[in-house]
Amino acid sequence: MRLVVFDVLSCPAKGALAVGAPFRRRHTCPPKAFRRRSTPPKAYRRRRCPEGLCPEGTLPPKAPHIKILETEDDTPSEEEEVESVGGTPTGVLCEQVVPLLRYLDRKATKYGNPRHRGSYVELVRNRTRIKVATNFELMVLDQKYRQLEERYNFLQEQCTISRKLQNAAIQLRDEVAANAQREIEELRAKVETGINSEQAQNRILAEKLVR
């Protein structure tokens, strides 16, 4: 790391530059010959840095009041920072989340409306609904699907009613059959009783005739 130190005593503009500040701005101490001119000549413009700025680590030519001090760079570089964060949970999360956010940003420009902010899922759902509403074939298919669904619900209700009626008919048949069986048994018992009584009377009459 380089620190640029300006000799304030040798610079005509007193207090123009602070000691120890990095040299990033244009040279503020031009030679005396060009100090009062509004536009410096071509020779001085060639000595100046491009666009009036000196890149970091470089100095304008012929600046005797500027000294460079070499110091150790204690700030870590970008590669070291990436390596230090790479193995941590934060680095893993960044590797997973950052691509997803970039993808959603690209999709937001395609599906989103800057006047209506919302989630990506809602934007895609709204766009799908708009496509379905504007497509005639999809509208026809949707109408047919609704008609089939209504017909299916109607047939389902009819089937449920018919099953209930069938169960009621079976129950009624069982009850009628049970009642008929009971009546038949009662009639059979009466007939047997009558037959037995007639047989007894016939025996009595036969005994009387024999005497």
MDTraj code that builds the backbone (N, CA, C; nanometers):
import mdtraj as md
import numpy as np

residues = "MET ARG LEU VAL VAL PHE ASP VAL LEU SER CYS PRO ALA LYS GLY ALA LEU ALA VAL GLY ALA PRO PHE ARG ARG ARG HIS THR CYS PRO PRO LYS ALA PHE ARG ARG ARG SER THR PRO PRO LYS ALA TYR ARG ARG ARG ARG CYS PRO GLU GLY LEU CYS PRO GLU GLY THR LEU PRO PRO LYS ALA PRO HIS ILE LYS ILE LEU GLU THR GLU ASP ASP THR PRO SER GLU GLU GLU GLU VAL GLU SER VAL GLY GLY THR PRO THR GLY VAL LEU CYS GLU GLN VAL VAL PRO LEU LEU ARG TYR LEU ASP ARG LYS ALA THR LYS TYR GLY ASN PRO ARG HIS ARG GLY SER TYR VAL GLU LEU VAL ARG ASN ARG THR ARG ILE LYS VAL ALA THR ASN PHE GLU LEU MET VAL LEU ASP GLN LYS TYR ARG GLN LEU GLU GLU ARG TYR ASN PHE LEU GLN GLU GLN CYS THR ILE SER ARG LYS LEU GLN ASN ALA ALA ILE GLN LEU ARG ASP GLU VAL ALA ALA ASN ALA GLN ARG GLU ILE GLU GLU LEU ARG ALA LYS VAL GLU THR GLY ILE ASN SER GLU GLN ALA GLN ASN ARG ILE LEU ALA GLU LYS LEU VAL ARG".split()
xyz = np.array([
    [0.0861, -0.1202, 0.0000],
    [0.0000, 0.0000, 0.0000],
    [0.0886, 0.1237, 0.0000],
    [0.0574, 0.2213, -0.0786],
    [0.1362, 0.3440, -0.0899],
    [0.0593, 0.4598, -0.0293],
    [0.1287, 0.5381, 0.0489],
    [0.0722, 0.6602, 0.1040],
    [0.1447, 0.7778, 0.0411],
    [0.0704, 0.8728, -0.0079],
    [0.1277, 0.9899, -0.0735],
    [0.1333, 1.1027, 0.0270],
    [0.2517, 1.1572, 0.0492],
    [0.2716, 1.2647, 0.1471],
    [0.3110, 1.3906, 0.0707],
    [0.2422, 1.4996, 0.0957],
    [0.2693, 1.6268, 0.0300],
    [0.3470, 1.7192, 0.1249],
    [0.4472, 1.7789, 0.0671],
    [0.5239, 1.8773, 0.1435],
    [0.4512, 2.0103, 0.1331],
    [0.3843, 2.0474, 0.2429],
    [0.3013, 2.1677, 0.2404],
    [0.3850, 2.2930, 0.2215],
    [0.5083, 2.2920, 0.2705],
    [0.5921, 2.4116, 0.2606],
    [0.6330, 2.4397, 0.1173],
    [0.6554, 2.3321, 0.0389],
    [0.6978, 2.3511, -0.0994],
    [0.5824, 2.3731, -0.1937],
    [0.4601, 2.3529, -0.1480],
    [0.3413, 2.3713, -0.2325],
    [0.2914, 2.5134, -0.2171],
    [0.2749, 2.5892, -0.3250],
    [0.2285, 2.7280, -0.3132],
    [0.0920, 2.7386, -0.2501],
    [0.0014, 2.6407, -0.2779],
    [-0.1334, 2.6465, -0.2212],
    [-0.1287, 2.5877, -0.0826],
    [-0.1142, 2.6752, 0.0203],
    [-0.1000, 2.6261, 0.1569],
    [-0.2324, 2.5640, 0.2029],
    [-0.2152, 2.4468, 0.2658],
    [-0.3346, 2.3792, 0.3166],
    [-0.4214, 2.3194, 0.2108],
    [-0.3739, 2.3110, 0.0864],
    [-0.4582, 2.2550, -0.0189],
    [-0.4722, 2.1060, -0.0047],
    [-0.3617, 2.0381, 0.0363],
    [-0.3655, 1.8930, 0.0495],
    [-0.3204, 1.8563, 0.1891],
    [-0.3807, 1.7549, 0.2486],
    [-0.3457, 1.7113, 0.3829],
    [-0.2358, 1.6096, 0.3753],
    [-0.1528, 1.6060, 0.4775],
    [-0.0412, 1.5116, 0.4819],
    [-0.0967, 1.3725, 0.5104],
    [-0.0485, 1.2754, 0.4342],
    [-0.0910, 1.1370, 0.4549],
    [-0.2159, 1.0970, 0.3809],
    [-0.2847, 1.1903, 0.3112],
    [-0.4057, 1.1552, 0.2373],
    [-0.3682, 1.0904, 0.1067],
    [-0.4399, 0.9852, 0.0643],
    [-0.4097, 0.9223, -0.0651],
    [-0.4286, 1.0214, -0.1778],
    [-0.3370, 1.0163, -0.2752],
    [-0.3422, 1.1110, -0.3867],
    [-0.4399, 1.0584, -0.4909],
    [-0.5648, 1.1114, -0.4907],
    [-0.6657, 1.0700, -0.5856],
    [-0.7183, 1.1875, -0.6665],
    [-0.6972, 1.3054, -0.6179],
    [-0.7484, 1.4214, -0.6900],
    [-0.6391, 1.4800, -0.7790],
    [-0.6809, 1.5715, -0.8628],
    [-0.5856, 1.6294, -0.9569],
    [-0.4808, 1.7157, -0.8848],
    [-0.3693, 1.7345, -0.9505],
    [-0.2596, 1.8119, -0.8922],
    [-0.3033, 1.9578, -0.8788],
    [-0.2971, 2.0084, -0.7558],
    [-0.3472, 2.1442, -0.7299],
    [-0.2367, 2.2486, -0.7239],
    [-0.1133, 2.2061, -0.7508],
    [-0.0028, 2.3020, -0.7455],
    [0.0647, 2.3093, -0.8816],
    [0.0060, 2.3773, -0.9792],
    [0.0696, 2.3876, -1.1101],
    [0.1912, 2.4786, -1.1035],
    [0.2770, 2.4728, -1.2005],
    [0.3945, 2.5616, -1.2023],
    [0.3544, 2.7074, -1.2033],
    [0.4503, 2.7942, -1.1632],
    [0.4203, 2.9359, -1.1521],
    [0.3891, 2.9980, -1.2867],
    [0.4497, 2.9439, -1.3927],
    [0.4285, 3.0045, -1.5250],
    [0.2844, 2.9913, -1.5690],
    [0.2152, 2.8876, -1.5226],
    [0.0778, 2.8621, -1.5693],
    [-0.0248, 2.8908, -1.4609],
    [0.0129, 2.9593, -1.3564],
    [-0.0779, 2.9726, -1.2440],
    [-0.1907, 3.0690, -1.2729],
    [-0.1660, 3.1760, -1.3509],
    [-0.2673, 3.2772, -1.3729],
    [-0.3408, 3.2596, -1.5040],
    [-0.3088, 3.1604, -1.5786],
    [-0.3772, 3.1400, -1.7061],
    [-0.5045, 3.0596, -1.6831],
    [-0.6064, 3.0957, -1.7640],
    [-0.7331, 3.0225, -1.7512],
    [-0.7237, 2.8840, -1.8108],
    [-0.6528, 2.8693, -1.9233],
    [-0.6360, 2.7390, -1.9875],
    [-0.4881, 2.7106, -2.0001],
    [-0.4358, 2.6018, -1.9404],
    [-0.2926, 2.5721, -1.9484],
    [-0.2541, 2.5323, -2.0890],
    [-0.1298, 2.5520, -2.1263],
    [-0.0842, 2.5132, -2.2608],
    [-0.0798, 2.3627, -2.2769],
    [-0.0515, 2.3227, -2.4004],
    [-0.0511, 2.1803, -2.4314],
    [0.0577, 2.1062, -2.3555],
    [0.1726, 2.1706, -2.3321],
    [0.2815, 2.1024, -2.2615],
    [0.2388, 2.0650, -2.1210],
    [0.1697, 2.1583, -2.0529],
    [0.1260, 2.1275, -1.9162],
    [0.0117, 2.0264, -1.9166],
    [-0.0754, 2.0361, -2.0178],
    [-0.1851, 1.9394, -2.0251],
    [-0.1336, 1.7995, -2.0505],
    [-0.0211, 1.7857, -2.1214],
    [0.0352, 1.6524, -2.1429],
    [0.0909, 1.5953, -2.0137],
    [0.1446, 1.6840, -1.9258],
    [0.1999, 1.6342, -1.8010],
    [0.0916, 1.5945, -1.7013],
    [-0.0280, 1.6480, -1.7170],
    [-0.1376, 1.6123, -1.6260],
    [-0.1878, 1.4718, -1.6557],
    [-0.2533, 1.4123, -1.5562],
    [-0.3088, 1.2776, -1.5731],
    [-0.4322, 1.2848, -1.6616],
    [-0.4707, 1.1746, -1.7230],
    [-0.5909, 1.1742, -1.8080],
    [-0.7127, 1.2097, -1.7266],
    [-0.7946, 1.2950, -1.7849],
    [-0.9198, 1.3401, -1.7272],
    [-0.8990, 1.4096, -1.5932],
    [-0.7746, 1.4578, -1.5666],
    [-0.7483, 1.5295, -1.4429],
    [-0.7400, 1.4418, -1.3208],
    [-0.7354, 1.3101, -1.3357],
    [-0.7308, 1.2182, -1.2227],
    [-0.6107, 1.1287, -1.2376],
    [-0.5421, 1.1022, -1.1298],
    [-0.4286, 1.0109, -1.1303],
    [-0.4735, 0.8784, -1.0735],
    [-0.4444, 0.7678, -1.1389],
    [-0.4820, 0.6385, -1.0819],
    [-0.4067, 0.6126, -0.9546],
    [-0.4607, 0.5202, -0.8780],
    [-0.4008, 0.4900, -0.7478],
    [-0.2619, 0.4305, -0.7684],
    [-0.1658, 0.4802, -0.6964],
    [-0.0290, 0.4302, -0.7067],
    [0.0564, 0.5060, -0.8053],
    [0.0002, 0.6077, -0.8752],
    [0.0774, 0.6855, -0.9728],
    [0.0765, 0.8314, -0.9323],
    [0.1727, 0.9084, -0.9813],
    [0.1843, 1.0493, -0.9488],
    [0.2053, 1.1293, -1.0761],
    [0.1634, 1.2533, -1.0774],
    [0.1910, 1.3374, -1.1934],
    [0.3394, 1.3681, -1.2020],
    [0.3931, 1.3907, -1.3191],
    [0.5370, 1.4179, -1.3333],
    [0.5750, 1.5531, -1.2762],
    [0.7031, 1.5645, -1.2384],
    [0.7618, 1.6890, -1.1893],
    [0.6844, 1.7437, -1.0715],
    [0.6694, 1.6648, -0.9670],
    [0.6043, 1.7105, -0.8446],
    [0.7007, 1.6898, -0.7302],
    [0.7948, 1.7837, -0.7067],
    [0.8977, 1.7630, -0.6040],
    [0.8446, 1.7677, -0.4633],
    [0.7269, 1.8264, -0.4419],
    [0.6741, 1.8371, -0.3070],
    [0.5938, 1.7143, -0.2659],
    [0.5910, 1.6087, -0.3476],
    [0.5149, 1.4868, -0.3184],
    [0.6122, 1.3764, -0.2867],
    [0.5903, 1.3065, -0.1774],
    [0.6732, 1.1941, -0.1370],
    [0.5853, 1.0701, -0.1222],
    [0.6406, 0.9547, -0.1555],
    [0.5691, 0.8276, -0.1494],
    [0.6263, 0.7465, -0.0349],
    [0.5416, 0.6991, 0.0515],
    [0.5811, 0.6141, 0.1637],
    [0.5228, 0.4757, 0.1427],
    [0.6059, 0.3743, 0.1501],
    [0.5633, 0.2355, 0.1351],
    [0.5194, 0.1819, 0.2706],
    [0.4007, 0.1298, 0.2782],
    [0.3485, 0.0684, 0.4012],
    [0.2936, -0.0685, 0.3692],
    [0.2735, -0.1476, 0.4754],
    [0.2170, -0.2818, 0.4574],
    [0.0659, -0.2710, 0.4431],
    [0.0153, -0.3515, 0.3555],
    [-0.1294, -0.3525, 0.3303],
    [-0.1944, -0.4539, 0.4235],
    [-0.2654, -0.4018, 0.5226],
    [-0.3314, -0.4913, 0.6182],
    [-0.4730, -0.5272, 0.5783],
    [-0.5290, -0.4567, 0.4792],
    [-0.6667, -0.4859, 0.4385],
    [-0.6685, -0.6086, 0.3495],
    [-0.7570, -0.7045, 0.3769],
    [-0.7620, -0.8253, 0.2937],
    [-0.8171, -0.7944, 0.1563],
    [-0.7703, -0.8679, 0.0586],
    [-0.8182, -0.8514, -0.0786],
    [-0.9529, -0.9192, -0.0962],
    [-1.0133, -0.8977, -0.2144],
    [-1.1435, -0.9584, -0.2416],
    [-1.1356, -1.1100, -0.2451],
    [-1.0254, -1.1645, -0.3007],
    [-1.0118, -1.3099, -0.3065],
    [-1.0030, -1.3695, -0.1667],
    [-0.9253, -1.3012, -0.0753],
    [-0.9158, -1.3516, 0.0610],
    [-1.0505, -1.3455, 0.1309],
    [-1.1266, -1.2364, 0.1073],
    [-1.2593, -1.2280, 0.1676],
    [-1.3504, -1.3377, 0.1160],
    [-1.3446, -1.3666, -0.0129],
    [-1.4277, -1.4734, -0.0698],
    [-1.3895, -1.6080, -0.0118],
    [-1.2548, -1.6311, 0.0025],
    [-1.2114, -1.7580, 0.0595],
    [-1.2532, -1.7707, 0.2054],
    [-1.2475, -1.6599, 0.2817],
    [-1.2858, -1.6660, 0.4223],
    [-1.4349, -1.6869, 0.4403],
    [-1.5168, -1.6367, 0.3496],
    [-1.6615, -1.6517, 0.3601],
    [-1.7107, -1.7772, 0.2912],
    [-1.6291, -1.8340, 0.2028],
    [-1.6761, -1.9465, 0.1219],
    [-1.7175, -2.0666, 0.2034],
    [-1.6444, -2.1035, 0.3105],
    [-1.6760, -2.2231, 0.3861],
    [-1.7782, -2.2035, 0.4954],
    [-1.8199, -2.0823, 0.5229],
    [-1.9142, -2.0548, 0.6306],
    [-2.0575, -2.0741, 0.5827],
    [-2.1537, -2.0896, 0.6790],
    [-2.2954, -2.0990, 0.6374],
    [-2.3431, -1.9773, 0.5610],
    [-2.2858, -1.8607, 0.5940],
    [-2.3252, -1.7400, 0.5192],
    [-2.2861, -1.7505, 0.3730],
    [-2.1641, -1.8036, 0.3480],
    [-2.1211, -1.8201, 0.2089],
    [-2.2065, -1.9196, 0.1341],
    [-2.2403, -2.0321, 0.2005],
    [-2.3265, -2.1323, 0.1354],
    [-2.4630, -2.0738, 0.1059],
    [-2.5174, -1.9975, 0.2017],
    [-2.6476, -1.9346, 0.1801],
    [-2.6432, -1.8337, 0.0667],
    [-2.5348, -1.7583, 0.0587],
    [-2.5212, -1.6622, -0.0515],
    [-2.5137, -1.7335, -0.1856],
    [-2.4401, -1.8456, -0.1891],
    [-2.4304, -1.9208, -0.3149],
    [-2.5654, -1.9749, -0.3590],
    [-2.6543, -2.0050, -0.2645],
    [-2.7850, -2.0591, -0.2999],
    [-2.8880, -1.9514, -0.3262],
    [-2.8812, -1.8418, -0.2517],
    [-2.9865, -1.7408, -0.2590],
    [-2.9614, -1.6394, -0.3695],
    [-2.8361, -1.5996, -0.3866],
    [-2.8058, -1.4940, -0.4844],
    [-2.8472, -1.5330, -0.6261],
    [-2.8150, -1.6566, -0.6756],
    [-2.8634, -1.6929, -0.8100],
    [-3.0150, -1.6934, -0.8203],
    [-3.0825, -1.7377, -0.7118],
    [-3.2282, -1.7369, -0.7145],
    [-3.2828, -1.5955, -0.7222],
    [-3.2244, -1.5041, -0.6481],
    [-3.2698, -1.3652, -0.6532],
    [-3.2461, -1.3037, -0.7904],
    [-3.1328, -1.3355, -0.8509],
    [-3.1074, -1.2841, -0.9862],
    [-3.2081, -1.3391, -1.0859],
    [-3.2396, -1.4691, -1.0716],
    [-3.3378, -1.5301, -1.1617],
    [-3.4748, -1.4654, -1.1445],
    [-3.5144, -1.4424, -1.0188],
    [-3.6442, -1.3803, -0.9939],
    [-3.6468, -1.2362, -1.0425],
    [-3.5348, -1.1670, -1.0322],
    [-3.5297, -1.0306, -1.0853],
    [-3.5481, -1.0286, -1.2364],
    [-3.4855, -1.1256, -1.3039],
    [-3.5044, -1.1325, -1.4498],
    [-3.6488, -1.1657, -1.4846],
    [-3.7090, -1.2558, -1.4077],
    [-3.8473, -1.2911, -1.4358],
    [-3.9428, -1.1788, -1.3982],
    [-3.9084, -1.1016, -1.2973],
    [-3.9959, -0.9915, -1.2560],
    [-4.0085, -0.8878, -1.3659],
    [-3.9005, -0.8652, -1.4402],
    [-3.9086, -0.7714, -1.5525],
    [-3.9978, -0.8238, -1.6637],
    [-4.0115, -0.9560, -1.6723],
    [-4.0930, -1.0156, -1.7776],
    [-4.2392, -1.0240, -1.7369],
    [-4.2651, -1.0683, -1.6126],
    [-4.4025, -1.0902, -1.5687],
    [-4.4588, -0.9755, -1.4860],
    [-4.3708, -0.8952, -1.4287],
    [-4.4183, -0.7956, -1.3335],
    [-4.4593, -0.6655, -1.3984],
    [-4.5433, -0.5967, -1.3286],
    [-4.5848, -0.4627, -1.3665],
    [-4.5340, -0.3682, -1.2586],
    [-4.4545, -0.2688, -1.2931],
    [-4.3983, -0.1831, -1.1880],
    [-4.5032, -0.1109, -1.1063],
    [-4.6245, -0.0995, -1.1576],
    [-4.7288, -0.0336, -1.0803],
    [-4.7923, -0.1257, -0.9779],
    [-4.7813, -0.2560, -0.9987],
    [-4.8409, -0.3539, -0.9079],
    [-4.7315, -0.4485, -0.8621],
    [-4.6847, -0.4290, -0.7412],
    [-4.5822, -0.5153, -0.6857],
    [-4.6476, -0.6393, -0.6256],
    [-4.5796, -0.7529, -0.6331],
    [-4.6300, -0.8762, -0.5743],
    [-4.5278, -0.9857, -0.5840],
    [-4.5645, -1.1023, -0.5313],
    [-4.4720, -1.2147, -0.5343],
    [-4.4658, -1.2733, -0.6743],
    [-4.3618, -1.3519, -0.6990],
    [-4.3424, -1.4109, -0.8317],
    [-4.4527, -1.5115, -0.8630],
    [-4.4946, -1.5890, -0.7624],
    [-4.5995, -1.6894, -0.7846],
    [-4.7300, -1.6212, -0.8232],
    [-4.7659, -1.5124, -0.7541],
    [-4.8887, -1.4410, -0.7877],
    [-4.8805, -1.3788, -0.9263],
    [-4.7645, -1.3269, -0.9624],
    [-4.7491, -1.2672, -1.0953],
    [-4.7679, -1.3714, -1.2043],
    [-4.7061, -1.4896, -1.1863],
    [-4.7205, -1.5961, -1.2858],
    [-4.8643, -1.6447, -1.2906],
    [-4.9284, -1.6566, -1.1748],
    [-5.0673, -1.7022, -1.1711],
    [-5.1585, -1.6024, -1.2414],
    [-5.1387, -1.4747, -1.2164],
    [-5.2195, -1.3732, -1.2839],
    [-5.1954, -1.3747, -1.4342],
    [-5.0709, -1.3934, -1.4752],
    [-5.0417, -1.3981, -1.6186],
    [-5.1077, -1.5197, -1.6827],
    [-5.1078, -1.6338, -1.6119],
    [-5.1738, -1.7537, -1.6643],
    [-5.3237, -1.7315, -1.6765],
    [-5.3835, -1.6673, -1.5767],
    [-5.5271, -1.6388, -1.5840],
    [-5.5588, -1.5460, -1.7004],
    [-5.4735, -1.4493, -1.7229],
    [-5.4960, -1.3576, -1.8354],
    [-5.4876, -1.4324, -1.9678],
    [-5.3891, -1.5239, -1.9794],
    [-5.3772, -1.6026, -2.1022],
    [-5.5009, -1.6887, -2.1241],
    [-5.5494, -1.7524, -2.0178],
    [-5.6682, -1.8371, -2.0298],
    [-5.7890, -1.7533, -2.0683],
    [-5.8005, -1.6340, -2.0105],
    [-5.9164, -1.5497, -2.0390],
    [-5.9138, -1.4949, -2.1812],
    [-5.7964, -1.4754, -2.2381],
    [-5.7867, -1.4182, -2.3720],
    [-5.7817, -1.5232, -2.4830],
    [-5.7638, -1.6489, -2.4491],
    [-5.7558, -1.7538, -2.5502],
    [-5.8950, -1.8136, -2.5701],
    [-5.9470, -1.8105, -2.6938],
    [-6.0828, -1.8572, -2.7215],
    [-6.0948, -2.0080, -2.7040],
    [-5.9956, -2.0819, -2.7528],
    [-6.0013, -2.2277, -2.7411],
    [-6.0009, -2.2713, -2.5951],
    [-5.9182, -2.2060, -2.5167],
    [-5.9164, -2.2398, -2.3744],
    [-6.0479, -2.2030, -2.3071],
    [-6.1095, -2.0945, -2.3524],
    [-6.2397, -2.0578, -2.2971],
    [-6.3445, -2.1628, -2.3304],
    [-6.3430, -2.2152, -2.4554],
    [-6.4388, -2.3190, -2.4948],
    [-6.4164, -2.4458, -2.4139],
    [-6.2899, -2.4857, -2.4002],
    [-6.2598, -2.6055, -2.3217],
    [-6.2990, -2.5875, -2.1757],
    [-6.2771, -2.4688, -2.1256],
    [-6.3155, -2.4428, -1.9869],
    [-6.4660, -2.4504, -1.9695],
    [-6.5410, -2.4001, -2.0670],
    [-6.6866, -2.4076, -2.0601],
    [-6.7344, -2.5523, -2.0678],
    [-6.6734, -2.6316, -2.1582],
    [-6.7099, -2.7733, -2.1669],
    [-6.6784, -2.8463, -2.0368],
    [-6.5646, -2.8134, -1.9809],
    [-6.5269, -2.8771, -1.8542],
    [-6.6273, -2.8436, -1.7442],
    [-6.6718, -2.7196, -1.7404],
    [-6.7711, -2.6815, -1.6398],
    [-6.9027, -2.7538, -1.6629],
    [-6.9449, -2.7679, -1.7895],
    [-7.0684, -2.8406, -1.8189],
    [-7.0568, -2.9868, -1.7776],
    [-6.9425, -3.0484, -1.8097],
    [-6.9224, -3.1875, -1.7688],
    [-6.9204, -3.2013, -1.6169],
    [-6.8615, -3.1035, -1.5521],
    [-6.8580, -3.1098, -1.4057],
    [-6.9986, -3.0975, -1.3469],
    [-7.0798, -3.0067, -1.4025],
    [-7.2177, -2.9939, -1.3557],
    [-7.2973, -3.1216, -1.3827],
    [-7.2775, -3.1810, -1.4998],
    [-7.3480, -3.3055, -1.5313],
    [-7.3041, -3.4179, -1.4380],
    [-7.1750, -3.4232, -1.4098],
    [-7.1255, -3.5270, -1.3191],
    [-7.1855, -3.5099, -1.1799],
    [-7.1937, -3.3865, -1.1332],
    [-7.2535, -3.3620, -1.0016],
    [-7.4007, -3.4008, -0.9999],
    [-7.4738, -3.3708, -1.1092],
    [-7.6152, -3.4083, -1.1171],
    [-7.6319, -3.5599, -1.1154],
    [-7.5501, -3.6302, -1.1972],
    [-7.5588, -3.7763, -1.1991],
    [-7.5188, -3.8365, -1.0647],
    [-7.4232, -3.7738, -0.9987],
    [-7.3829, -3.8224, -0.8671],
    [-7.4984, -3.8099, -0.7681],
    [-7.5703, -3.6992, -0.7735],
    [-7.6863, -3.6823, -0.6859],
    [-7.7952, -3.7842, -0.7192],
    [-7.8209, -3.8065, -0.8485],
    [-7.9219, -3.9050, -0.8876],
    [-7.8827, -4.0450, -0.8425],
    [-7.7558, -4.0773, -0.8554],
    [-7.7096, -4.2093, -0.8121],
    [-7.7260, -4.2257, -0.6614],
    [-7.6985, -4.1209, -0.5880],
    [-7.7164, -4.1275, -0.4424],
    [-7.8630, -4.1472, -0.4066],
    [-7.9519, -4.0751, -0.4756],
    [-8.0953, -4.0900, -0.4493],
    [-8.1427, -4.2303, -0.4849],
    [-8.0965, -4.2834, -0.5994],
    [-8.1378, -4.4182, -0.6399],
    [-8.0881, -4.5236, -0.5410],
    [-7.9690, -4.5040, -0.4879],
    [-7.9189, -4.5987, -0.3876],
    [-8.0045, -4.5943, -0.2618],
    [-8.0422, -4.4746, -0.2194],
    [-8.1292, -4.4632, -0.1027],
    [-8.2637, -4.5309, -0.1282],
    [-8.3222, -4.5082, -0.2468],
    [-8.4498, -4.5719, -0.2806],
    [-8.4362, -4.7236, -0.2860],
    [-8.3265, -4.7720, -0.3411],
    [-8.3044, -4.9161, -0.3485],
    [-8.2931, -4.9776, -0.2088],
    [-8.2214, -4.9100, -0.1220],
    [-8.2110, -4.9601, 0.0157],
    [-8.3469, -4.9600, 0.0852],
    [-8.4267, -4.8552, 0.0611],
    [-8.5606, -4.8504, 0.1209],
    [-8.6493, -4.9614, 0.0652],
    [-8.6384, -4.9885, -0.0658],
    [-8.7196, -5.0956, -0.1257],
    [-8.6797, -5.2323, -0.0707],
    [-8.5511, -5.2535, -0.0547],
    [-8.5057, -5.3819, 0.0008],
    [-8.5552, -5.3987, 0.1441],
    [-8.5486, -5.2903, 0.2217],
    [-8.5960, -5.2984, 0.3597],
    [-8.7463, -5.3252, 0.3637],
    [-8.8238, -5.2593, 0.2765],
    [-8.9682, -5.2819, 0.2707],
    [-9.0001, -5.4244, 0.2278],
    [-8.9258, -5.4778, 0.1317],
    [-8.9465, -5.6157, 0.0876],
    [-8.9216, -5.7138, 0.2009],
    [-8.8179, -5.6909, 0.2761],
    [-8.7888, -5.7798, 0.3881],
    [-8.9004, -5.7737, 0.4922],
    [-8.9491, -5.6526, 0.5187],
    [-9.0586, -5.6406, 0.6157],
    [-9.1850, -5.7108, 0.5667],
    [-9.2198, -5.6940, 0.4380],
    [-9.3393, -5.7601, 0.3825],
    [-9.3240, -5.9111, 0.3858],
    [-9.2067, -5.9597, 0.3509],
    [-9.1838, -6.1045, 0.3527],
    [-9.1947, -6.1596, 0.4946],
    [-9.1419, -6.0848, 0.5909],
    [-9.1516, -6.1318, 0.7297],
    [-9.2966, -6.1350, 0.7761],
    [-9.3741, -6.0322, 0.7431],
    [-9.5157, -6.0308, 0.7815],
    [-9.5920, -6.1448, 0.7149],
    [-9.5650, -6.1691, 0.5858],
    [-9.6343, -6.2786, 0.5156],
    [-9.5981, -6.4137, 0.5768],
    [-9.4736, -6.4335, 0.6118],
    [-9.4329, -6.5596, 0.6730],
    [-9.5020, -6.5798, 0.8081],
    [-9.5150, -6.4729, 0.8825],
    [-9.5820, -6.4835, 1.0121],
    [-9.7305, -6.5168, 0.9941],
    [-9.7958, -6.4530, 0.8987],
    [-9.9371, -6.4828, 0.8731],
    [-9.9558, -6.6269, 0.8263],
    [-9.8656, -6.6736, 0.7415],
    [-9.8761, -6.8124, 0.6939],
    [-9.8629, -6.9104, 0.8096],
    [-9.7693, -6.8842, 0.8986],
    [-9.7530, -6.9735, 1.0132],
    [-9.8772, -6.9720, 1.1022],
    [-9.9366, -6.8539, 1.1213],
    [-10.0590, -6.8475, 1.2017],
    [-10.1725, -6.9266, 1.1360],
    [-10.1903, -6.9108, 1.0034],
    [-10.2947, -6.9864, 0.9329],
    [-10.2691, -7.1363, 0.9407],
    [-10.1436, -7.1763, 0.9293],
    [-10.1106, -7.3183, 0.9374],
    [-10.1455, -7.3732, 1.0761],
    [-10.1158, -7.2943, 1.1766],
    [-10.1492, -7.3406, 1.3126],
    [-10.3005, -7.3544, 1.3293],
    [-10.3771, -7.2579, 1.2751],
    [-10.5233, -7.2669, 1.2843],
    [-10.5769, -7.3890, 1.2096],
    [-10.5242, -7.4124, 1.0915],
    [-10.5709, -7.5272, 1.0122],
    [-10.5398, -7.6576, 1.0837],
    [-10.4217, -7.6685, 1.1382],
    [-10.3859, -7.7911, 1.2097],
    [-10.4765, -7.8116, 1.3314],
    [-10.5055, -7.6991, 1.4000],
    [-10.5956, -7.7100, 1.5164],
    [-10.7354, -7.7563, 1.4730],
    [-10.7866, -7.7005, 1.3618],
    [-10.9188, -7.7422, 1.3122],
    [-10.9200, -7.8879, 1.2689],
    [-10.8147, -7.9313, 1.2035],
    [-10.8074, -8.0703, 1.1586],
    [-10.8041, -8.1647, 1.2787],
    [-10.7281, -8.1272, 1.3788],
    [-10.7204, -8.2129, 1.4978],
    [-10.8557, -8.2221, 1.5676],
    [-10.9274, -8.1097, 1.5752],
    [-11.0603, -8.1127, 1.6396],
    [-11.1596, -8.1961, 1.5589],
    [-11.1571, -8.1872, 1.4288],
    [-11.2471, -8.2677, 1.3447],
    [-11.2150, -8.4167, 1.3576],
    [-11.0874, -8.4487, 1.3613],
    [-11.0497, -8.5886, 1.3778],
    [-11.0991, -8.6432, 1.5123],
    [-11.0909, -8.5595, 1.6146],
    [-11.1403, -8.6051, 1.7463],
    [-11.2911, -8.6279, 1.7421],
    [-11.3628, -8.5376, 1.6776],
    [-11.5079, -8.5555, 1.6665],
    [-11.5426, -8.6804, 1.5843],
    [-11.4703, -8.7048, 1.4781],
    [-11.4957, -8.8236, 1.3964],
    [-11.4715, -8.9516, 1.4765],
    [-11.3715, -8.9535, 1.5598],
    [-11.3457, -9.0722, 1.6421],
    [-11.4604, -9.0970, 1.7406],
    [-11.5088, -8.9847, 1.7989],
    [-11.6196, -9.0002, 1.8943],
    [-11.7437, -9.0560, 1.8227],
    [-11.7759, -9.0043, 1.7070],
    [-11.8916, -9.0529, 1.6311],
    [-11.8738, -9.1981, 1.5894],
    [-11.7522, -9.2329, 1.5523],
    [-11.7268, -9.3724, 1.5123],
    [-11.7451, -9.4662, 1.6308],
    [-11.7035, -9.4281, 1.7492],
    [-11.7214, -9.5124, 1.8681],
    [-11.8696, -9.5285, 1.9005],
    [-11.9479, -9.4196, 1.8876],
    [-12.0906, -9.4279, 1.9143],
    [-12.1594, -9.5221, 1.8152],
    [-12.1211, -9.5170, 1.6912],
    [-12.1830, -9.6045, 1.5916],
    [-12.1475, -9.7510, 1.6173],
    [-12.0309, -9.7770, 1.6640],
    [-11.9888, -9.9151, 1.6920],
    [-12.0702, -9.9703, 1.8076],
    [-12.1049, -9.8971, 1.9087],
    [-12.1843, -9.9424, 2.0188],
    [-12.3269, -9.9692, 1.9719],
])
top = md.Topology()
chain = top.add_chain()
for i, resn in enumerate(residues, 1):
    res = top.add_residue(resn, chain, resSeq=i)
    for name in ("N", "CA", "C"):
        top.add_atom(name, md.element.get_by_symbol(name[0]), res)
traj = md.Trajectory(xyz[None], top)
